[in-house]
Amino acid sequence: MNHLIDTHTLLWYLNADKKLSKNALHTIEDPNNRIFISQATLIEMAIKVSMGKLKLPCEWDELFFQFNKIGWSILPFRNVDFARLSKLPFHHGDPFDRLMACQCLNQKLDIISKDPIFEKHKIKRIWN
């Protein structure tokens, strides 16, 4: 299965945070699953780092090295993502979540997230 990992899920995983559900952890670590990280997540993290609201567990280069080492892929934005974004219902206003929702819908990805808002877009959410 192909899954997109939400920003908080990624951070909790990297920090071995107990907030990460067992099901989310199992899904992330299952070798049969392919994990994607949205460019939206990386933008959100970079903004929070620059504002002093987030400290990464390591330097950016090391972070990308680790993603590659464990086989995770960065999911770039495509033209269809922006086209869908312009028509996506406004169930919420978080621009990063909205971009990730479009990527999930366009590429038929489940999302690993604690946030139930993705279900309003009819995206399968992995958590509990």
C-alpha positions in Angstrom: 0.0 0.0 0.0 1.0 3.6 -0.6 0.7 6.1 2.2 1.3 9.7 2.8 2.7 10.6 6.2 1.2 13.8 7.8 3.6 16.3 9.3 2.8 15.6 13.0 3.1 11.9 12.3 6.5 12.2 10.7 7.8 14.3 13.6 6.3 11.9 16.2 7.9 9.0 14.4 11.3 10.7 14.2 11.2 11.6 17.9 9.8 8.2 19.0 7.0 10.1 20.6 4.4 8.1 22.4 1.6 10.1 20.8 2.1 8.0 17.7 -0.5 5.3 17.6 0.5 1.6 17.4 -1.4 1.2 14.1 0.4 4.2 12.6 3.8 2.9 13.8 3.0 -0.6 12.3 1.9 1.0 9.0 5.0 3.1 8.8 7.4 0.2 9.6 5.6 -2.4 7.5 8.1 -3.2 4.6 5.1 -3.9 2.3 4.1 -0.3 2.5 5.5 2.6 0.6 5.8 5.9 2.5 5.7 9.3 0.9 6.5 12.7 2.4 4.7 15.6 0.8 6.6 18.7 -0.2 3.9 20.5 1.8 5.3 18.7 5.0 8.8 19.9 4.2 7.7 23.5 3.6 5.6 23.4 6.8 8.6 22.1 8.8 11.0 24.6 7.3 8.7 27.5 8.1 8.3 26.3 11.7 12.1 25.9 12.1 12.7 29.4 10.8 10.1 30.8 13.3 11.7 28.9 16.2 8.6 26.7 16.7 10.3 23.5 15.7 13.7 21.9 16.3 14.6 19.1 14.0 16.1 15.9 15.5 19.1 16.4 13.1 20.3 18.6 10.2 18.3 18.7 7.0 20.9 16.8 5.0 20.9 14.0 7.6 17.1 14.0 7.5 17.0 13.5 3.8 19.7 10.8 4.0 17.5 9.0 6.6 14.5 9.2 4.3 16.4 7.7 1.5 18.0 5.0 3.7 14.6 3.7 4.9 13.1 4.0 1.4 10.7 6.9 1.9 10.1 9.2 -1.1 9.5 12.9 -1.3 6.2 13.5 -3.2 6.5 16.6 -5.4 3.5 18.8 -6.4 2.1 18.2 -9.9 -0.1 20.4 -12.0 -3.2 18.3 -11.2 -2.6 18.9 -7.5 -3.0 22.6 -8.0 -6.0 22.2 -10.3 -7.7 20.0 -7.7 -6.7 22.5 -4.9 -8.7 25.2 -6.7 -11.8 23.1 -6.5 -11.3 21.4 -3.1 -14.2 22.0 -0.7 -13.2 24.2 2.2 -13.7 21.8 5.1 -10.8 23.6 6.7 -8.3 26.3 5.9 -4.9 24.7 6.7 -3.0 25.1 3.4 -0.6 22.3 4.1 -3.3 19.8 4.9 -5.3 20.9 1.8 -2.2 20.3 -0.4 -1.7 16.9 1.1 -5.4 16.1 0.6 -5.0 16.9 -3.1 -2.0 14.6 -3.4 -3.8 11.8 -1.6 -6.9 12.1 -3.9 -4.9 12.4 -7.1 -2.5 9.6 -6.4 -4.9 7.4 -4.4 -2.9 7.4 -1.2 -4.1 6.8 2.3 -2.9 9.2 4.9 -1.2 8.4 8.2 -2.6 11.1 10.4 -4.3 11.7 13.7 -6.4 14.5 12.1 -9.9 13.3 11.1 -10.3 16.3 8.7 -8.9 14.2 5.8 -12.0 11.9 6.1 -14.2 14.8 5.0 -12.4 14.6 1.7 -13.1 10.9 1.6 -9.4 10.0 2.2 -8.7 6.8 4.1 -6.9 7.7 7.3 -4.7 5.3 9.1 -4.4 5.9 12.9 -6.4 3.8 15.3 
